[in-house]
Amino acid sequence: MTLRAVIKAGGSAGVDRDAVADLVAEVARADEIVLVHGASAETDRLAVALDHPQETIVSPTGHPSRRTDRRTLEIFAMAALGVENFLYVEKLQQRGVDAVALSGISGRLLVARKKDVRAVKDGKTLLLRDDYTGKVEAVNLPLLTQFIGPGRVPVVAPLALSTENEALNVDGDRVAAAIAVAIDADALIILTSVPGLLRDPKDPTSLVAETTLGEAEALAQGRMKVKILAAREALEGGVDEVVIRSPSGVPTVRTVIRS
């Protein structure tokens, strides 16, 4: 029986691209896979090389994120499309997988609503009108399904078009969840630099092997909160399960989240 899954590869420095490619190639031999990847570490590296200092903003709820002005958006596109997407397609082709490079702006694959980004600065809440981030609201399913099949994997960079046809930076985990819902996936697999959801982020032995969405939300801290938010969006959209794991770890060392 052919299964369908979306695999999200994190963009942090601790994620092993070769291990991701090995896993995708193994699964894609029999199942239908979409790979979505991040590009945070490469964006940081290019921003330094291009002398465009990155700014972290803090939302009124206390959530830190990258400030995405127009130049940062362009640097992110260089990182996501010019480096990460290129490398994953190359590595998958080397492993016998017919990988297809895509981004959310290709053929309006991903359409997003531009966010009203607010940040707290010097005790005041400001609306950042020049921030180019968004939330995916539609997936071009007829386009995407042309590239899905055993041995063939679309590799999607997390950029999207706004309803005004502006390019936007969109969160990779939530992109993966939106695609998983759109293609009626059996699973969303989030690959990260940690073995899964931990009760204590400082203790890798505190792994939660299986959990409910409610418990996962109670335990999540830091960046893991966004991954659990993506898990909620996937599960509520009909995906059977969400798996969080390291690409290079033992397959049974992971967290499985179900409704």
N, C-alpha and C positions, 0 to 999 in steps of 0.2 A: 504494500500500500504506500503510495507516494504521499509524503507529508509536505506541508508548506510552512516556512518559517522566515522571519526577519532576524538577521544577526546585526547587532549594533557594536561596532568596534570603537572604543573610547579613543580620544585624541591626545591623552596625556602622555608624558614621556615614559611612563612605566609600562605601556602596552606594547607587546612584541608583535610587530607586523607579520613576521614570518609565522609565528604561532597562530595568528588570526587566519592567515592564508592557508595554512595546513588544515585547520579546522573547517573552514569554508569548503575547501576542495574535497575533503573527506565526506562531508554531509551532502554536497552538491552532486555527487555521483548518482545518488538515488532519489534525492528530494529536491523540492523547488525552493530556492533560496534568494532572498534579496539582502545585499550587504549595504548597510549605512555606516558611514565613518565620521569621526570627529576630526578636529585639526587644531586643538588648543595649543599644544606644545610647539607645533610648527609655526603657528601664527605668532607666538611669543618670539621665536627665533628670528623670523623674518622682520618683525617690528623693530627689533634691535638692529638688525643689519640695515634696515631702511631708515633708521633714526626717527622712528615715530613712537614715542613713549606711550605705553598702554596705561589706561586709567581704569581703576576699579571703582564702581559706584555702589552705593548701598541704598536699597529700596526702603520705603517707609516701614516695611515689616522686618527690616534687618537683613535681607538677603543680598549678599554681594554678587556682582556680575561684571563682565567686561563692558566698558563703554564702547559702543560701536558707532563712531562717527563715520563719515563717508570714506576717509582714508583707511581706517581700520577695516571697514567692510571690504575694500579693495585688497588689502593685505590678507584678510581671511580667505578671500576668493583665490588668491595666489597659493596660499597654503593648502586649502581644501581641494582645489581643482588641479593646481600646478604641481603639487607634491604628493599629497596623500592619495588622491584618486589615481594619479599616474602610477604610483608605487603598487597600490593594491591590484590594479588591473594587470600590471606587469607580472607581479608575483603569482597571481591566479593563472594567467596564461602559461607561465612556466610550470604550473602544476596540472596542466591539461584542462583547465576550465575556460570556457568561452566567456570571459568577463567583458562587460560593456560599460564604458564610462558614461555616467550621467550626473547631472546636477538638477536641483529642483527648478532651475530656471529654464532647463532644456524642454522645449515643447510645452511649457507651462505645466510641468510635472507636479509641482507643488505650488499651490496658491495660498497665500497667508494674509492675515490681517496685521497691519502695522500696529505695534504696541504703543500705547501712551506711556512712555517710560518716565517714571518719577524717581528722583534721587534726593537724598538728604545731604545737604552741604551747609556747614556752619549753623546747624540747628534749623535750617529752613528746607522745606520740601519744594523742589524745582521740577518743572516739566521740561524734559530734554527734547526739544523739537527736532534736533538734528541727529537723533539716534535711529539706526537702521536695523531694528530687530522686530521679529514678528512671531506669530503663532499660526501654524498650518491649519487651514480650514477645509482644504479640498486636495485630493490626490487624483491625478489624471490616470485612472485605472486602465482605460483602453490602450494608452501609450505604454504604461509600465508592463502590462501583461504580454506585450509583444516580445519582451526580453527575458521572460521567466520560463524556465524549463530545466529538466535534468541536464546537468553539465553546462548550463548557461546561467550566468549570474549578473544582474544589473548591480553596479557599484554606484551608490548615490551619495553625493556630497550635499551637506545640509544648507543649501541656499534655496530661497523661494522667491516668487514674484508676488508683489502686493497687488491689490485690485487696481492700483494706479500704475502697474507695470514697473515698479521700482524693485530692484533686487534687495533682499533682506537676509540677514543672518537669522537662522532658526535653530533652536536647540535640537541636537542630534538624537538624544534619547526620545524626545517627544515626536520627532519626525519618524523614527523607527516605529513608535507606537501607532501613529496615524497610518503608516503604510501597512502595518500588520492588520489593523482593522479593515482597511480598504481591500486587501487581498484575501480576507477571511483566513488568516494564518492560524495554524494550530499552536504556534509558540512564538514568543518574542524572546530572543536570547541576547542579553546585554553583557558584553565582554568588557571587563575593567581591570585595573591594576591590583585589585584585592580579590580574595577567593569567593566573596559573596557578601551578604548582609551580616554584619558582626554585631553582637550585643555590646561589645566594647571595641570601638574602632582602633584602639591601641593593642588589642590582643587578637592576633589572627586565628587563635584556637577557639575563639568564642563564636564560631560560625553557626548561623541558624540554617539548618539543612532544609526544612520545610516550614512554611508559615502561611498565615492568612494575610490578606491585604491590610486588615486593621492592625494586626500585630506589627507588620512591616512598617507601616506609617508611624507607629509609636516608637519603634527602635531607630529609625533612620536619622542620621545626623549629617550635617554638611552637604557635600555634593550628592550624597546618596539620596537625599530628599527628592531631588529632581528625578532620579532614576525610579524611585517608588511612585512619584507622580505619573511618570510615563507608564509604569506598571498598572496603575489604576485606570488610566485612559485606555490601555490595551484590553484589560480584563473586562471593563465595562462595555467595551465595543465588541465583545464576543470572542476574543482570543482565549484559548483554553488555559494557558499557563505562561508565566514569565520566569525565565531562568537568569540569574545573575551569577557570573563566574569569571575566573581568569582564563584567557585563551590558552595559556600554557600549563594549566593545572590538570590534575587528575579529573576526568569527567564527573565522577561522583562527588567531588568537592565543589559544591555549589549551593546556591539557595534557590529553591523552587517556591514561587508564590502563586497561589490560586485564590479565587474569590472566597 
